[in-house]
Amino acid sequence: MLATRAGAVAAALALAVVAAGTAAPADSGALRESEWALTALKAEQAWEITRGEGVTVAVIGTGVDASHPDLAGRVVKSRDVDGTRDEGGGSAAIQGTHAAGVIAGTGRNFDGDGLFGLAPKARILPFSVYRDNTALTAATARSIMDAARQGAEVIDVTVGFPRPSDDLKTAIEFATDRDALVVAGAGDTGGTGNAETYPAAYPGVLSVTAMDKKGAIWPDSHHGKDVDLAAPGVDILTTARNRDYWTGSGTAFAASWVAGSAALLRSEHPKWTVSQVTRTLTETATQQGKADWDSRYGRGVVAPAAALSQRAVPSGSEAAAPPKDQAANAENHATSEPSDAGPALIVLAVTTTLLVLAVIAWLLIRRSVTPTDND
């Protein structure tokens, strides 16, 4: 009986240890259940390769609230003195802090149960381009150029303008020449005439449309030949000012997921050019098995985990090419070995527990045996 009970206790305790170790990912926080985009983009799989270490992503818009616990330590000061303050107010969206959370949220709030971004180890370089609750074209162009000068590998432009601008076009060309990848929302004009938005419509910019949890394109998303990729952009939970959180929708949210994807790829391949990163992101985008792909999705839904598995240099990438070309597919290669030691530690803990329980069971059995027992 003692032996049987000891075995039952050992089995129960072993089950408890395994359940505690596998019930949720190592980085799971209380807010993760609401972060549907991380699941859709297979963030856990991508994080086995990189979390965006060493990459700087410029966020151009309202500025960023650097005091948010989930952004603390990830925001660096730009030459724009207002960059680390979120100036969004009134009717202006607080898009800078929203974008920063999508890209580089660390999950540190609530003792590690906060909000995670797609590239939680990337740095955020913020710029504020608002005056009197209005985004300025000239300030946006100047900030794009300043971001490139200050070493940003990815530039997420969270504002858009209805008319083209020579200043914006020149800034995009300048950033591309400095090997900075520019990403922008395609525009929230799908329900009001579907007009193009700038700088997203310019060649050399990854233009992103928004989709919902079911994979459908958000009705207000701009759609057209200038769209390059689709990404989650509906009911996106992210950081807000004053240590708060916000759930919102729009192509700017979608663009931030693509900016985070680019940060992961640039971290894994620091010597790759803008052209190589762009080709990989567009060529590995998923088309969800549709035979006749809906052109509103551009080249497909961004797939950072698949992009990271593409180890070879993209074909034909020696010459610079804008995001909106139709390059040939690059070769696939196996992913690198996971760097997360969490599963190994769980196995070690379970093994140690079982060994201790086995010793206890053996001692109990010995004490139960009397000198008159011959069998």
N, C-alpha and C positions, 0 to 999 in steps of 0.2 A: 504494500500500500504506500509506504514511504517513497519507494522508488517511483511508483506511478505518479504520486503527487508532485514529486520533484521534477519529473519529466514534464508534467502539465504546466507547472510554474515556469520552467525554462522556456517552453514553447510560447506561453502567453507573453512573457517579458520580451522574448525575441520579436514577436509580432508587433508589440508596442514600439520597440525601437525602430523597426523597419517602417511602420506607419508614420512615425514622427519624422522620419528622414525623407519620405517620398510623397507626403501629402501635398507639398507645394514646392516650387522651385526655390533654390537657395536665396534668390533675390526677390522673392515674392513679398509684396507689402499689402497693406489693407486696401489700397486703392487699385491694386492690379486687376481685380475683377471687373472694374469699370474701364480699364484700358484695353478695349477690344482690338485696337490697331496693333498693339505689340504682338498679340497672338496672331493676327492676320498676316503680319509681316515676318513671323517666325523669328522674333527677336532673340529668344533663348538660343536658337541654333546659330544665329549670327554672332552672339556673344561668346560662343566657344572659340571663335577665331579672333575677334577684336571688339573693343568697346569704344573705339574712337580715340585711343591714346595718341597724344602728340599733335592733334589736328585742331586748328582754330576755325570756327565758323562765325562769320560776321552776320549779325542780325540787324537789318536796317528797317527802321520804322519808328516806333514810339519810344525807344529806349527799353531798358530791361531793369526790373526791380531786383538788384543783386542781393538784397537782404533776405529773399525767400529761402527758407531752410533747404529746399530741394535744389536750389541754385547756388548756395553758398560755396565759395571756392572754385566755381566753374566760370565766373564772369570776370573778364579782365578789362581794365580801363582802356578806352580808346582815346584818341586825341580830341574827340568830341566830348567836351566837359559834361554834357548832359546825357551822355550815352548810358551811364549806369543808373539813371533815374528814369522810371517809366513816366513819360509826360502825357500819356493818353488820358483824356478826360472829356467830359461832356459827351458829345456824339462820336468822338474818335474812339476807335477800338483800342484795347490795351494789347495790341497784337505782338509787340516785342517780347513781353514777358510770357505770353502764350507760346510763341515760337521757341523761346529758350527752353521751356519745359519739355516740349515735344522733342527737341533735339538732344538736350543734355541734362534732363532731370536726373538727380542722383538717388532719389528715394530715401534721403536721410531724415526727412521729417517724421515725427511720431516714432522716434527711436528705430528708424529703419523701415517704417511702414508707409513711407511717402510715395511720391509719384516718380516713375522712371521715364526717361527719354530713350530714344533709340540708340544714341551714342553717349552714354552717361559719363564717359571720361574725356569727351571733347571739351574744348574751351569755347566760350561765347565772347565775341567782340561786338559790343552793341553800339549803334548809332541812332541818334534821334533826329528826325527830319521834319518834325511837326512844329508849326507856329500857329497859335490861336486855333487849335484843333484841326488844322489843315495840313496835309502833307505837301511839301514843296518839291517841285520837280528838280530845281537846281540843287537843293540840299541833298536830294536822293542821289543825283549824279555825282556830286562831290563826295558823298559818303561811300559810294561804290568804289571810286578811285582811291580814296583814303584807306579803305579796307584792304584793297589789293596791295597798296604800298606798305601796309603794316603786317603783311604776311598771311592774310586769311586765305586758306586753301579752298574754302567754300563760302559763298555769299548768298544769304537768304534774304531776298527783298520782299518784305511783307506788305508793301504798299503798291498800288497800281494807278495808272493814269489813262484817261480815255483817248488821249491824243499822243502821237509820236513826238519825240523831242530830240533835236540834234545833240543836246547835252547828254541825254540818257544813252543814245546810241554810241556816242564817243566813249562814255564811261564803260559800257559793256565791252567794247573793243579793247579798251585799256586793260580791263580786268582779265580778259581772255589772254592778252599778250603777256600778262604777268602770271599766267597759269593758275588763275582763280576761276573756279566753276560757279557760275551765277544761276540761281534757281528762283523762280517766282510763280505765284499762283496765276492760272490762266485768266482768272477774272470771274466775278459773281454776276455775270450778265446774261446767263442762259435764259432767264425768264423775262428779260427786258430788252430784247433785240439782239442779244448774242454778239455785242460789239467786242472787238479785240481790245486787250488791255496791254499797256506798256509799263515795264520793259519785257513782259512775258512773250510778246509777239515777235520780238527781235530774234534773228538768227544768233546763235551763240548762247541763248538762255534756255535752260530746261523749263519748259512751260508745263504746269501740272494742273490737272483737273481733279475734282473731288468725287469720291464714291462713298457709299454707306456700308454698314455692316454686312449687308446681303450681297454686296458687290455691284449694286446698281449705281449709275451715275447720278449725282445730286442734281436735281432739276435746274437749280440756279447756276450750275457750272457753265462757263463758256466752253463751247466745243467747236472744233474746226481743224483745219490742216496745220495750224501753228501749235497744236497741243502735242506734247511729246510723251507724257506719262500720266497715269492715274495713280492716286494714293488715297488712303483713308482721310476723309475730310468732313464727316458728319458725326455729330455728337462726340466730339473729341474732348476728353478730360485733360486739363493741363493746368499749369501754374498761373496764378494771377497776383496782382499787387497785394500788399499787406498780409503776406503769409497765407493767402487764400488760394482757392482753386476755381476753375471755370470750365464749363462745358459749352462748346460752340461748334459752328459749322462754317465752312467756306473753303475756297481753293487755297487761301493762304495757309490754313492748317495742313492741307495736303502737301503743299510745297515744302513745309518744314519736315515732313517725314522723308521726302526725297533728299532734302539737305542733310538730314541725319544719315541716310543711306550712303550718300556721297562721302560723308565724314568717315564712316566705317571703311569704305573702300580706299580712301586716301590714307587712312591709318595703316591698313594692311599693305598697300602698295605706294609708299611715299615717293617713289621715282616715276610713277605713272603721270602722264600729261593729262590735261583737261580732256583732250580728245579720247584718250584711252579710257578714262573714267566714264565719260559720257557714253561711249560705245558699249561698254560693259553693262551699265545700268539699263540702257534701252534694249540691248540684245537679250538680256536675261529676264526682261519683264514678262510676266505671265499673262496668258490670254484666256485662262479659265476654261480651256477645252472647247471653245466655240469654233466651229468650222468657218463661219463667216464673221470675222472679228469686227465688232462695232468700232468705227473710227473715232467715236467720241472718247475712247480710252487712250488715244494716241498709239504708241507702240505696245501698250499693255500696262498692267499694274506693277509698280516697282516691287522688286523682290530682292532685298538686300542679302539674305542668306544665300540665294542662288548666285548673286553677283560675286560674293566673296569666295564661292567655290570655284570661280573661273580664274584659275591660277596663271594661265598663259597670257602673254601680252596680246591684246586684241588684234586681230588681223587688219592689215591696211591702216594702222593707226599712226604711222610715222608722220604723215601729213596731217596738219590740224583740220578738223572737220566740225561743222556746227552740229548741235543736237538734232536738227531736223532733217539730216540726210538719211539714207537707207543703206548703211554699211553692211558688209557680209558678216555672218556669225563667226565669233571667235571660238577657239577650242575650249573644251571643259577639262578640268583636272580635279583630282580628289582634294577634299578639304584638308586643312592642316589639323594636327592633333589638338583636341580640346585642352585648354589651359586650366579649366575649373577643376579643382581637386575635391569638390564637394562629394560626389558619388564615392570616391575612394575612401574618404573619411567615414562615410556612413557604413560602408562594408567593414572597415576596421572596427568601428564601434560595435557592430552586430557580432562580429567574430569574437571580440574580446568578451562581450557579455555572455555569449554561449559557452565559452571556455570556463568562465568563472562559475556559471550555473552547473556545468557538467561536474566540476570539482565538488561543489556543494552536494549535488545529488549522490556522488560516489561516497562521500563521507556519511551521509544519512543512511545509505544502504549498509555500509560497514557497521554502523552503530546498531542497526536493526538485527544483525546476525548474531545469535547466541552461540556459546561453545558447544551446545548439544546438537546444533545443526550440522549434519554431515553432507548435505547436498549442496 
